[in-house]
Structures are given as structure tokens and as C-alpha cells.
Amino acid sequence: MLNLGSHDYVQTMRGQALKFPNLDLPMKDWPKGISTEYEELKMVQHTELKKLAGEGRAYEICVSTDCPYLASTWFPHASWEGLRLASQVITFLYLWDDAIDTPELTDMYYDCAAGNKFRQDSRDLFNRYLARILGPARGSDAGLNPSLRSFIPIGEACAFRMSEGQRDQILAELNKYMDACDVEQHSEMSGQAPTIEEYLPRRMGTSAVGFVVACLEYILGIELGNALRSDEDVKAVFNETVVNIAITNDILSLRRELRYPFYNNAVAVLYHQHRDLQTAVDETHKIILASINRLEVAAKKILKRYPERREDLTAWIDGCKTMCTGNVRWSLHIARYSLGVDALDGTTEIRI
């Protein structure tokens, strides 16, 4: 008998049909688009990626992710400078994630000591550019893992072009990412899936979406200021954007994650609880719908309470919403997931 909560139990999802919930309708009135700079951005970013990672499987996997497409759908109206940084941020995140938890590229995920060192090396690099008291200068960066080298232009942009408040928020989100990835690695090594109550706070960090949202002001060319960043409703929009993208991704990436297999995924966690795949998917969908509602409520309150900042806040809120709609469009596009469907209207399904 399979151990409920084990990796073996997760594997029993293989071969089952997964009917996608309706993800189009709840966000039908949210802004969406794709940058006219996408093709040029893809050429520039993939050329840079090849120089950084070299030919090989890591390069191929990152290309299959099409980070420039994600940047172009998340930020369709950004300037070239903002779009370029967004693409670099997203590329860094996928290179970093694949470097530590893609078994066909690394054994690090099954070695907690190696994972801890990699995360500490990452923190040291982040602090070098983002901490208020900067860390000591390094020697040559040539020996750094390519994923860490890919952070250097991001760090330089943060250090020289962003306000102190923006840098503080970015560093806090990167540290949250490192902390959550640490917890997730030890969870996978434990042999027992978490409960949904344990998983959801962890997922807010492991998705790294908070890091991208923290860069949104710079990408859009606005400055909210520390007072607005600390506002509870602004923080609610920020957090619900993370929930929306992270949990939607859990549904759309499930088949890929079963290749390894991982159970730190909302659908997988709920599958252990309900012992039925479609019920797990439908319960995951409810989390997304509740998040969309909370985001809308908080957004309306913000605009009512700060009429003098309406222009910047509208741009920022629309930017958060466009990240959510762009995430769905990108997920249908990329070879990384190979979903083979062209809509998420509640009628399409795949076999996982």
C-alpha cells in the first residue's frame, strides 16, 4: 500500500485527466497585452543567455521557458529599459531555480548542505548590491555559478538606479525567497507532503513572484514611496498578486513537476488531502478566486483613500493585474509546460 503523503503517492496522478478550471473569466476585465519589443528582447536576452550559460541542457531548458515572452506579457507597456530589466530578473530566477532543483541538471536538491551553501552564496551576492551596509567587495566573479552571474546586472541596476526604499523591499523579498526554498528543500527530503496550511505561506516565498512585484515600480517608472508601500491595502494587492500567479502556476506546471516528482505544489498537496485529482484542482481554483476578490477589494480602497496618488496607483495596480493575465498567456505559450491548449475557459483538459 502506498504511503499517503509520499512521493510515490504523488506519482499516482500520472496518466489521469486534469480538466482546467475557468481561469479566463475571473480576470476577463483585467488588462492584458504583449510588448511590441518582444522579438528584439528575445534576440538580445537569448544571446546573453548563451554567453552566460553556454550550449547545453541548462541553456535549452531556459530557452524553453521563454523569459522574454513572460516579461513582454507581464509588462506590455514598459519602456525598453524597464522591459530589459524585467527579462533579466525573470531569467535569473529560472536559472537559479533550475540550478538547485532540476535533477537533470544538478544533484544539489538532494544535498541539503550544498543547497544551504548555494543559498548563502546567493545572499552574499544580494547583500553586495542591496544591503544598506554593503558587504565586502569580491574578487573576480568568473567562478560564480552562471545563475549568480546573471544577477550582477540586476544588482547594478538596483544599486545605482533605485531608491533606498525600493532596494529594501527587493532585498526583503529575495531573503523570503531563500528562506522558503530552504524550508521546501527540507520538506521534500522529509518524505512527507505538507498540509495546505503549511504549504501556502511557503509558496508565497518559493514562487519568487514577490521579488518581481518589488521591481514593478522601477519597471513602470514610478515611485510609490515608503508610506504607500507600508499601507495595508497596498500590501494586500502586492500579496494577492503573488498568490494569484503562484497558485495558478501550480495548476499549469503540475505535469512538469510530476517528472521528478515534487509534492510542494498546491494541487499535489490537496491531492493527498482529498485523494482525487479533480477535487484537488477545483479546491486550488477556489484559492485563486478568493485571491482575485481580495485584490479587487483592496485596489478599490486604495484608489478611494489616495485620490492625490491616483495616477501612480492606477498604473501600479494595473501592472499587478497584467502580471496575472500575462502569467496565464505565457503558460499556454511555453514549451516548458507543453500544455497544448489554447484557452482556459473551463472546457480544456490534459492528461498528466
Backbone torsions as a table, in degrees:
resi	resn	phi	psi	omega
1	MET	NA	133.5	-178.8
2	LEU	-70.4	143.6	178.7
3	ASN	-77.7	112.8	177.8
4	LEU	-59.3	127.0	-178.0
5	GLY	99.3	-2.2	-177.3
6	SER	-93.9	169.4	173.7
7	HIS	-63.3	-35.5	178.3
8	ASP	-62.1	-37.9	179.5
9	TYR	-67.4	-38.8	176.4
10	VAL	-55.5	-38.7	-176.3
11	GLN	-65.0	-17.6	178.9
12	THR	-70.2	-7.9	173.1
13	MET	-74.1	-21.7	-177.1
14	ARG	-58.3	136.2	177.6
15	GLY	86.3	-10.0	179.0
16	GLN	-81.8	156.4	176.5
17	ALA	-85.7	134.5	176.7
18	LEU	-116.9	114.1	175.1
19	LYS	-89.5	122.2	-178.6
20	PHE	-70.0	137.8	173.4
21	PRO	-71.7	169.1	179.2
22	ASN	-78.1	101.7	177.3
23	LEU	-98.4	-11.2	-179.5
24	ASP	-78.1	-46.8	-172.8
25	LEU	-61.7	-46.9	-176.1
26	PRO	-61.9	-23.5	-179.3
27	MET	-115.1	21.5	-173.7
28	LYS	-62.9	-28.4	-178.7
29	ASP	-95.9	2.4	178.3
30	TRP	-81.1	149.1	-178.5
31	PRO	-64.5	151.7	178.8
32	LYS	-153.9	167.8	178.1
33	GLY	161.7	-175.8	175.2
34	ILE	-144.7	139.2	-176.6
35	SER	-65.9	141.7	174.5
36	THR	-69.0	-11.7	-179.2
37	GLU	-90.5	5.5	-172.1
38	TYR	-56.5	-49.4	-175.1
39	GLU	-62.4	-43.1	178.7
40	GLU	-66.9	-40.8	178.9
41	LEU	-61.5	-41.9	179.7
42	LYS	-62.1	-42.8	179.7
43	MET	-62.6	-47.3	-178.5
44	VAL	-65.1	-47.3	-175.1
45	GLN	-67.7	-41.0	-178.5
46	HIS	-72.3	-30.7	173.8
47	THR	-65.4	-44.5	178.0
48	GLU	-63.8	-40.2	179.7
49	LEU	-62.3	-41.5	-179.6
50	LYS	-65.3	-39.4	176.9
51	LYS	-64.4	-35.4	-176.3
52	LEU	-76.7	-50.8	-172.7
53	ALA	-96.8	-20.4	-175.9
54	GLY	76.0	172.5	176.3
55	GLU	-67.0	150.8	176.7
56	GLY	138.7	-175.0	-172.3
57	ARG	-66.6	-38.9	179.8
58	ALA	-60.7	-41.9	177.8
59	TYR	-64.1	-45.1	-177.9
60	GLU	-62.8	-41.9	-179.6
61	ILE	-65.4	-41.1	-179.6
62	CYS	-68.2	-38.1	176.6
63	VAL	-63.0	-39.4	179.9
64	SER	-64.0	-19.5	178.2
65	THR	-80.1	-24.7	179.4
66	ASP	50.5	62.7	179.3
67	CYS	-57.7	-37.2	176.8
68	PRO	-61.5	-33.3	177.5
69	TYR	-67.2	-41.5	178.0
70	LEU	-62.6	-45.2	177.1
71	ALA	-59.4	-39.8	-176.2
72	SER	-71.8	-29.0	177.6
73	THR	-89.9	-27.0	175.4
74	TRP	-74.3	-34.6	-173.5
75	PHE	-132.6	63.9	-172.4
76	PRO	-65.9	-19.7	-176.5
77	HIS	-111.2	10.3	-179.2
78	ALA	-70.3	153.8	172.8
79	SER	-66.6	167.4	177.7
80	TRP	-58.7	-41.7	-179.5
81	GLU	-62.1	-45.6	179.1
82	GLY	-66.1	-41.6	-179.8
83	LEU	-65.7	-39.1	179.6
84	ARG	-63.6	-45.1	177.7
85	LEU	-63.6	-42.5	179.4
86	ALA	-58.1	-43.5	179.7
87	SER	-65.3	-38.8	177.4
88	GLN	-65.4	-41.1	179.2
89	VAL	-62.0	-48.1	-177.4
90	ILE	-66.5	-39.8	177.3
91	THR	-62.6	-45.0	177.0
92	PHE	-56.0	-45.9	-176.5
93	LEU	-63.1	-40.8	179.8
94	TYR	-73.8	-36.6	174.8
95	LEU	-63.1	-43.9	-178.7
96	TRP	-63.8	-47.4	-178.2
97	ASP	-62.6	-45.1	179.7
98	ASP	-66.3	-31.1	-178.5
99	ALA	-68.1	-23.9	-176.1
100	ILE	-109.4	-24.3	-173.0
101	ASP	-133.6	18.0	174.2
102	THR	-104.9	104.5	-171.7
103	PRO	-57.5	-28.0	-179.8
104	GLU	-74.2	-9.8	178.8
105	LEU	-110.5	-24.0	-171.1
106	THR	-154.8	153.0	170.7
107	ASP	-97.9	3.7	-171.6
108	MET	-62.8	-32.8	-175.7
109	TYR	-64.7	-25.1	-179.6
110	TYR	-98.8	14.9	179.9
111	ASP	-133.2	96.6	-174.2
112	CYS	-63.3	-34.9	179.4
113	ALA	-64.0	-43.2	178.2
114	ALA	-65.4	-39.7	178.2
115	GLY	-63.5	-41.6	178.5
116	ASN	-62.4	-41.3	179.2
117	LYS	-65.1	-42.1	179.9
118	PHE	-62.8	-41.4	178.4
119	ARG	-66.6	-37.6	178.8
120	GLN	-68.5	-40.9	175.3
121	ASP	-58.9	-38.1	179.0
122	SER	-66.3	-45.5	178.6
123	ARG	-60.2	-41.1	179.5
124	ASP	-60.3	-39.8	179.5
125	LEU	-68.9	-42.2	178.9
126	PHE	-60.9	-44.9	-179.3
127	ASN	-63.4	-31.0	-179.8
128	ARG	-58.2	-33.0	-176.9
129	TYR	-107.8	-24.7	-167.3
130	LEU	-113.6	-23.7	-176.1
131	ALA	-68.8	148.9	178.6
132	ARG	-65.8	-37.4	170.9
133	ILE	-103.7	104.3	-171.8
134	LEU	-67.8	145.3	178.2
135	GLY	-72.9	172.1	-179.5
136	PRO	-64.7	149.5	178.0
137	ALA	-66.6	145.6	177.1
138	ARG	-93.4	168.0	170.1
139	GLY	-82.7	-136.9	179.9
140	SER	-67.5	142.7	176.2
141	ASP	-92.4	3.5	-173.9
142	ALA	-60.2	-30.9	-177.2
143	GLY	-84.5	-3.6	179.7
144	LEU	-69.1	148.2	170.7
145	ASN	-53.9	141.5	-178.7
146	PRO	-53.9	-35.0	179.7
147	SER	-64.3	-37.0	178.1
148	LEU	-73.4	-37.5	176.1
149	ARG	-61.1	-32.3	-178.7
150	SER	-68.4	-15.8	178.5
151	PHE	-79.8	-21.1	-171.8
152	ILE	-56.7	-49.0	178.1
153	PRO	-64.2	-28.9	176.1
154	ILE	-67.7	-47.4	178.6
155	GLY	-58.8	-40.6	179.3
156	GLU	-65.3	-39.9	177.6
157	ALA	-64.1	-42.1	178.7
158	CYS	-62.9	-45.9	-174.7
159	ALA	-66.3	-37.0	-171.2
160	PHE	-105.2	-15.8	-173.2
161	ARG	-121.4	-10.7	-175.5
162	MET	-108.9	157.2	178.5
163	SER	-75.3	163.7	179.5
164	GLU	-60.1	-40.6	179.3
165	GLY	-63.6	-40.2	177.4
166	GLN	-64.3	-43.3	179.1
167	ARG	-63.3	-40.4	179.0
168	ASP	-59.1	-43.9	-178.5
169	GLN	-67.4	-40.5	179.0
170	ILE	-63.4	-45.0	-179.9
171	LEU	-64.1	-40.3	178.6
172	ALA	-60.9	-40.5	-179.8
173	GLU	-70.8	-36.5	176.8
174	LEU	-66.0	-39.8	176.7
175	ASN	-65.9	-37.0	175.7
176	LYS	-62.6	-39.8	177.3
177	TYR	-60.8	-48.3	179.7
178	MET	-62.2	-45.1	-179.0
179	ASP	-60.5	-45.9	-177.2
180	ALA	-67.6	-37.6	178.2
181	CYS	-65.4	-34.5	175.4
182	ASP	-61.5	-49.4	-179.7
183	VAL	-62.2	-42.5	-178.9
184	GLU	-63.3	-42.9	-179.8
185	GLN	-60.6	-45.1	179.3
186	HIS	-67.3	-30.8	176.3
187	SER	-65.1	-46.2	179.6
188	GLU	-62.9	-35.7	180.0
189	MET	-74.5	-17.3	-175.7
190	SER	-73.6	-22.8	-178.3
191	GLY	82.7	11.8	-178.8
192	GLN	-140.8	124.7	179.9
193	ALA	-65.9	147.5	176.3
194	PRO	-75.0	166.4	168.5
195	THR	-78.3	165.8	179.1
196	ILE	-64.9	-32.3	178.9
197	GLU	-67.8	-33.5	175.9
198	GLU	-76.1	-35.9	-172.2
199	TYR	-73.2	-44.4	-170.4
200	LEU	-58.7	-47.7	177.2
201	PRO	-60.6	-37.7	178.5
202	ARG	-63.0	-41.6	-177.2
203	ARG	-65.2	-29.5	177.8
204	MET	-62.0	-26.9	175.9
205	GLY	-90.0	-45.7	-174.0
206	THR	-66.9	-23.1	178.9
207	SER	-67.8	-26.0	-176.0
208	ALA	63.1	8.7	179.1
209	VAL	-63.6	-33.3	178.8
210	GLY	-58.6	-35.3	176.5
211	PHE	-61.9	-42.6	-179.0
212	VAL	-69.5	-41.4	178.3
213	VAL	-62.6	-35.7	177.9
214	ALA	-64.7	-24.7	176.9
215	CYS	-86.4	-7.3	-171.8
216	LEU	-60.5	-40.3	179.7
217	GLU	-56.4	-50.0	-179.0
218	TYR	-62.8	-43.3	-178.1
219	ILE	-60.1	-36.9	-178.9
220	LEU	-90.0	-7.9	179.2
221	GLY	76.5	35.3	178.0
222	ILE	-127.5	165.2	178.6
223	GLU	-135.0	107.4	-179.2
224	LEU	-74.6	-35.2	-177.0
225	GLY	90.8	158.4	-174.3
226	ASN	-64.4	-36.6	-178.2
227	ALA	-62.5	-46.2	179.4
228	LEU	-68.8	-38.6	178.9
229	ARG	-61.0	-28.1	-178.5
230	SER	-88.4	-8.0	-179.2
231	ASP	-65.5	137.1	-175.1
232	GLU	-63.4	-36.2	180.0
233	ASP	-74.6	-35.5	174.4
234	VAL	-63.8	-43.2	177.5
235	LYS	-64.2	-32.4	178.2
236	ALA	-66.3	-44.2	176.9
237	VAL	-61.3	-43.7	177.4
238	PHE	-55.9	-53.6	-174.8
239	ASN	-66.2	-39.0	-179.3
240	GLU	-71.5	-27.6	172.3
241	THR	-62.7	-42.5	177.6
242	VAL	-62.6	-46.0	179.8
243	VAL	-58.9	-49.4	-177.1
244	ASN	-56.1	-52.2	-175.0
245	ILE	-69.4	-43.6	-176.5
246	ALA	-65.5	-44.5	-174.9
247	ILE	-79.4	-34.4	171.3
248	THR	-59.7	-42.0	178.3
249	ASN	-61.8	-34.1	179.1
250	ASP	-61.0	-38.5	177.8
251	ILE	-69.5	-47.3	-170.7
252	LEU	-77.6	-20.5	-179.4
253	SER	-100.0	2.4	-170.9
254	LEU	-57.5	-46.3	-177.2
255	ARG	-60.5	-40.5	178.7
256	ARG	-64.7	-42.6	-176.4
257	GLU	-67.9	-24.6	178.3
258	LEU	-70.9	-12.1	178.0
259	ARG	-65.3	-21.5	-167.9
260	TYR	-99.6	-37.3	-18.5
261	PRO	-94.8	156.2	173.8
262	PHE	-114.4	147.8	173.9
263	TYR	-114.7	5.9	173.2
264	ASN	-84.8	76.4	-176.6
265	ASN	-155.7	136.1	-174.1
266	ALA	-58.1	-42.6	-179.7
267	VAL	-64.4	-44.8	179.6
268	ALA	-62.6	-42.3	179.0
269	VAL	-61.7	-45.4	-179.2
270	LEU	-72.2	-24.6	174.2
271	TYR	-63.8	-39.5	175.2
272	HIS	-62.3	-38.3	-176.8
273	GLN	-73.5	-44.8	-173.0
274	HIS	-98.8	-18.3	179.5
275	ARG	59.9	30.3	178.0
276	ASP	-150.4	125.0	-173.5
277	LEU	-63.5	-49.6	-174.9
278	GLN	-66.6	-35.0	175.2
279	THR	-62.3	-41.6	178.4
280	ALA	-61.9	-41.8	178.2
281	VAL	-63.9	-45.2	-177.8
282	ASP	-65.4	-37.5	177.1
283	GLU	-68.4	-36.1	175.6
284	THR	-64.4	-39.5	177.8
285	HIS	-60.7	-38.2	178.9
286	LYS	-62.2	-35.3	177.2
287	ILE	-62.8	-42.3	179.7
288	ILE	-65.8	-45.2	-179.2
289	LEU	-62.3	-41.9	178.2
290	ALA	-64.1	-36.7	179.0
291	SER	-66.7	-42.2	177.9
292	ILE	-58.7	-43.4	179.6
293	ASN	-63.5	-43.8	179.7
294	ARG	-64.6	-37.7	178.8
295	LEU	-63.4	-45.7	-179.0
296	GLU	-61.8	-43.0	180.0
297	VAL	-61.9	-47.4	-178.9
298	ALA	-64.7	-40.0	-179.1
299	ALA	-61.9	-42.7	179.5
300	LYS	-64.4	-39.5	179.3
301	LYS	-65.1	-40.3	179.8
302	ILE	-60.6	-49.8	-175.6
303	LEU	-65.9	-31.0	178.3
304	LYS	-73.6	-36.3	-174.0
305	ARG	-83.2	-23.2	-177.1
306	TYR	-126.7	63.0	-178.0
307	PRO	-60.2	-29.0	-179.1
308	GLU	-72.0	-15.5	178.4
309	ARG	-112.9	21.5	-171.8
310	ARG	-58.5	-41.5	-175.7
311	GLU	-62.3	-51.7	-179.5
312	ASP	-65.2	-41.8	-178.0
313	LEU	-67.8	-37.7	176.8
314	THR	-63.2	-43.6	178.2
315	ALA	-61.5	-41.7	-178.1
316	TRP	-69.6	-44.8	178.4
317	ILE	-62.9	-45.0	177.0
318	ASP	-62.3	-34.7	176.5
319	GLY	-63.1	-41.6	176.9
320	CYS	-63.5	-44.5	-179.5
321	LYS	-65.3	-38.6	179.9
322	THR	-67.7	-31.7	173.3
323	MET	-59.9	-39.1	-179.0
324	CYS	-68.7	-46.4	-180.0
325	THR	-70.6	-36.1	178.2
326	GLY	-65.5	-34.0	178.8
327	ASN	-60.8	-40.9	178.8
328	VAL	-66.9	-45.7	-179.1
329	ARG	-61.6	-44.3	179.2
330	TRP	-62.0	-41.7	-177.7
331	SER	-61.7	-35.5	177.9
332	LEU	-74.3	-21.4	-173.8
333	HIS	-87.1	-35.8	-163.5
334	ILE	-82.0	147.9	175.1
335	ALA	-70.1	-24.1	-178.9
336	ARG	-55.4	-38.1	-179.6
337	TYR	-98.7	-30.3	178.1
338	SER	47.3	54.3	-175.4
339	LEU	-74.4	-34.3	177.4
340	GLY	70.0	24.3	174.4
341	VAL	-125.7	155.2	-176.7
342	ASP	-114.3	6.0	178.9
343	ALA	-155.8	156.6	175.4
344	LEU	-125.8	60.1	-174.6
345	ASP	-99.2	11.9	179.5
346	GLY	92.5	2.1	-177.9
347	THR	-114.1	-11.5	-173.7
348	THR	-96.4	152.9	179.7
349	GLU	-149.6	161.9	174.9
350	ILE	-133.8	165.2	171.8
351	ARG	-104.9	125.1	-176.4
352	ILE	-99.2	NA	NA
